[in-house]
């Protein structure tokens, strides 16, 4: 790891280096944020907050991990902070209604969410999946989004989450199991 020339340029206040950093990581940060927040404007706000934090904190970056790992950590942290502090339920899309005595998730009840990387014909299914993902415990949700949405390896996710590869593997297995459980009723009723 260590301090790379790019980090040195950032620390020196090189505006071109910061523009290059934003150009390189903007889409990754946005995709991570939208995976958590499921709202375009909120994800854009969080993306901006991440780069403001990078700008403010680069002098304290110790180089214990790669720059990309640090930026992903910030994206996850800022997304989760937004969820925790948001009181605007409709904008954040975090709380969902439950129906019936069996407490099954009413996955199709809220306004649709569309991830920008999803093909048009898959948007409804993706919206339902992302709504179910938002109900996962935070660690499972983080591992799942970083692996399945961002395409990161278990090793990269372990660095970002400061955990072991086996823990990441376990989190993803549990997330898959919980998602199958949450989505089974929906697909039984709607995908015949």
C-alpha positions as CSV (number, residue, x, y, z in Angstrom):
1,X,0.0,0.0,0.0
2,X,1.8,3.1,1.2
3,X,1.6,6.6,0.0
4,X,1.5,6.7,-3.8
5,X,2.4,9.6,-6.0
6,X,-1.3,10.3,-6.6
7,X,-1.9,10.6,-2.9
8,X,1.1,12.9,-2.6
9,X,-0.3,15.1,-5.4
10,X,-3.7,15.2,-3.6
11,X,-2.0,16.1,-0.3
12,X,-0.2,19.0,-2.1
13,X,-3.6,20.4,-3.2
14,X,-3.2,19.5,-6.9
15,X,-6.6,20.2,-8.4
16,X,-5.9,18.1,-11.5
17,X,-5.1,15.1,-9.3
18,X,-8.4,15.6,-7.5
19,X,-10.3,15.9,-10.8
20,X,-8.6,12.6,-11.9
21,X,-9.6,10.9,-8.7
22,X,-13.2,12.0,-9.0
23,X,-13.3,10.9,-12.6
24,X,-11.9,7.5,-11.7
25,X,-14.1,6.8,-8.7
26,X,-17.3,8.8,-9.2
27,X,-19.3,6.0,-10.8
28,X,-18.1,3.4,-8.3
29,X,-19.0,5.6,-5.3
30,X,-22.4,6.5,-6.9
31,X,-23.2,2.8,-7.6
32,X,-22.3,1.8,-4.1
33,X,-24.4,4.7,-2.6
34,X,-27.4,4.0,-4.8
35,X,-27.3,0.3,-3.8
36,X,-27.8,1.4,-0.2
37,X,-30.0,4.4,-0.6
38,X,-32.1,3.5,-3.6
39,X,-32.7,7.1,-4.5
40,X,-30.8,9.0,-7.2
41,X,-30.6,12.4,-5.5
42,X,-29.6,10.9,-2.2
43,X,-26.9,8.8,-3.9
44,X,-25.7,11.9,-5.6
45,X,-25.5,13.8,-2.3
46,X,-23.6,10.9,-0.7
47,X,-21.2,10.7,-3.6
48,X,-20.5,14.4,-3.2
49,X,-20.0,13.9,0.6
50,X,-17.5,11.1,-0.1
51,X,-15.3,13.3,-2.3
52,X,-15.5,16.2,0.1
53,X,-14.4,13.9,2.8
54,X,-11.5,12.6,0.6
55,X,-10.4,16.2,0.0
56,X,-10.6,17.1,3.7
57,X,-9.0,13.9,5.0
58,X,-6.3,12.9,2.4
59,X,-3.6,14.5,4.6
60,X,-4.5,12.0,7.3
61,X,-4.7,9.0,4.9
62,X,-2.0,6.7,6.3
63,X,-1.8,4.3,3.4
64,X,-2.7,1.2,5.5
65,X,-5.0,0.2,2.6
66,X,-5.3,1.1,-1.0
67,X,-6.9,4.3,-2.1
68,X,-9.8,2.4,-3.7
69,X,-10.4,0.5,-0.4
70,X,-10.5,3.8,1.5
71,X,-12.9,5.4,-0.9
72,X,-15.2,2.3,-0.9
73,X,-15.1,2.4,3.0
74,X,-16.1,6.1,2.9
75,X,-18.9,5.4,0.4
76,X,-20.3,2.6,2.6
77,X,-19.9,4.7,5.8
78,X,-21.5,7.8,4.3
79,X,-24.4,5.7,2.9
80,X,-25.1,4.1,6.2
81,X,-24.8,7.4,8.0
82,X,-27.4,8.9,5.6
83,X,-29.7,6.0,6.3
84,X,-29.3,6.3,10.1
85,X,-29.8,10.1,10.2
86,X,-32.5,10.4,7.6
87,X,-36.0,11.1,8.9
88,X,-37.4,11.5,5.4
89,X,-38.8,8.0,5.0
90,X,-40.3,8.6,1.5
91,X,-37.0,10.0,0.2
92,X,-34.7,7.4,1.6
93,X,-37.0,4.4,0.8
94,X,-35.8,2.5,3.9
95,X,-38.9,1.6,5.7
96,X,-41.4,-0.7,4.1
97,X,-44.9,-1.7,5.0
98,X,-45.7,-5.2,6.2
99,X,-49.0,-6.9,5.6
100,X,-51.0,-9.8,6.9
101,X,-50.6,-11.9,10.0
102,X,-47.7,-13.8,8.6
103,X,-45.5,-10.6,8.3
104,X,-44.6,-11.1,4.7
105,X,-42.8,-8.2,3.1
106,X,-45.0,-6.1,0.8
107,X,-42.2,-5.7,-1.7
108,X,-44.2,-4.2,-4.5
109,X,-45.8,-1.5,-2.3
110,X,-43.4,1.5,-2.5
111,X,-42.4,3.8,-5.4
112,X,-40.1,2.1,-7.8
113,X,-36.3,2.3,-7.5
114,X,-34.2,1.9,-10.6
115,X,-30.4,1.2,-10.5
116,X,-28.8,3.0,-13.5
117,X,-26.8,-0.1,-14.5
118,X,-29.9,-2.3,-15.0
119,X,-31.4,-3.0,-18.4
120,X,-34.9,-1.6,-19.0
121,X,-36.5,-5.0,-19.2
122,X,-35.1,-6.0,-15.8
123,X,-35.9,-2.7,-13.9
124,X,-39.0,-4.0,-12.1
125,X,-37.3,-7.1,-10.8
126,X,-34.2,-5.1,-9.9
127,X,-36.4,-2.6,-7.9
128,X,-37.9,-5.5,-6.0
129,X,-34.5,-7.1,-5.3
130,X,-33.0,-3.8,-4.1
131,X,-36.0,-3.3,-1.7
132,X,-35.4,-6.7,-0.3
133,X,-31.7,-6.0,0.0
134,X,-32.4,-2.9,2.1
135,X,-34.0,-5.2,4.7
136,X,-30.8,-7.2,5.2
137,X,-28.7,-6.6,8.4
138,X,-26.1,-3.9,7.6
139,X,-23.1,-6.3,7.4
140,X,-24.9,-8.7,5.1
141,X,-26.2,-5.8,3.0
142,X,-22.8,-4.2,2.7
143,X,-21.1,-7.5,1.7
144,X,-23.9,-8.3,-0.8
145,X,-23.9,-4.9,-2.5
146,X,-20.1,-4.8,-2.8
147,X,-20.0,-8.3,-4.2
148,X,-23.1,-8.5,-6.4
149,X,-23.6,-4.9,-7.4
150,X,-20.0,-3.6,-7.5
151,X,-18.4,-6.9,-8.5
152,X,-15.7,-6.8,-5.9
153,X,-13.9,-10.0,-4.8
154,X,-14.3,-11.4,-1.3
155,X,-10.7,-10.3,-0.6
156,X,-11.4,-6.7,-1.6
157,X,-14.6,-6.7,0.5
158,X,-12.8,-8.1,3.5
159,X,-10.3,-5.1,3.3
160,X,-13.2,-2.6,3.0
161,X,-15.1,-4.1,5.9
162,X,-12.0,-4.8,8.0
163,X,-12.9,-8.4,8.4
164,X,-11.8,-11.8,7.2
165,X,-12.5,-13.4,3.8
166,X,-14.3,-16.2,5.5
167,X,-16.6,-13.7,7.3
168,X,-17.4,-12.1,4.0
169,X,-18.2,-15.4,2.4
170,X,-20.5,-16.2,5.4
171,X,-22.2,-12.8,5.1
172,X,-22.9,-13.3,1.4
173,X,-24.3,-16.9,2.0
174,X,-26.6,-15.6,4.7
175,X,-27.7,-12.6,2.6
176,X,-28.5,-14.9,-0.3
177,X,-30.5,-17.2,2.0
178,X,-32.4,-14.3,3.5
179,X,-33.1,-12.8,0.1
180,X,-34.5,-16.1,-1.2
181,X,-36.8,-16.2,1.9
182,X,-37.9,-12.6,1.4
183,X,-38.5,-12.9,-2.3
184,X,-40.0,-16.4,-2.5
185,X,-43.6,-15.3,-1.9
186,X,-43.4,-12.5,-4.4
187,X,-42.0,-14.7,-7.1
188,X,-44.5,-17.4,-6.4
189,X,-47.4,-15.0,-6.8
190,X,-46.1,-12.9,-9.7
191,X,-43.8,-15.0,-11.8
192,X,-46.0,-17.9,-12.8
